[in-house]
């Protein structure tokens, strides 16, 4: 049987995601003015166009495409596509703001055991999908060996402080 260890690489958190974009400036505008990220300094030794942004404990590294005209643009908002998800304080406030900004989005609802999670999906300027949700409503239920938790930061911090069990398959 193969032994599975809870954190074999001793990871501590998500640091950043990198996104290739057709226009660094347009993407900076989106991530700063729609999602609230703040541009931060990136190493001067980089010899290519890009930008770093930071908020919510993670970074977004924007990389200028070498061939911006040939980048595929996704038109359809498909919640089953690659995306990054952000927890929010008020789904109503988010939806109102997206409408004010003229952003096209898709609304979805997940219902599990009487618990409802609302989701809004939309694209960045290059078609990378963003989800905003109240996913904190949904408990995190491990398949084996751990107690039920929620997606909240408090429960995540408590989980990270506890040793992970070894599970044998």
Secondary structure, 3 states (H helix, E strand, C coil): CCEECCCCCCCCCCCEEEEEECCHHHHHHHHHHCCCCEEECCCCCCCCCEEEEEECCEEEEEEECCCHHHCCCCCCCCCCCCEEEEECCCHHHHHHHHHHCCCCCEEEEEEECCEEEEEEEEECCCCCEEEEECHHHCEECCCCCCCCEECCHHHHHHHHHCCCCCEEC
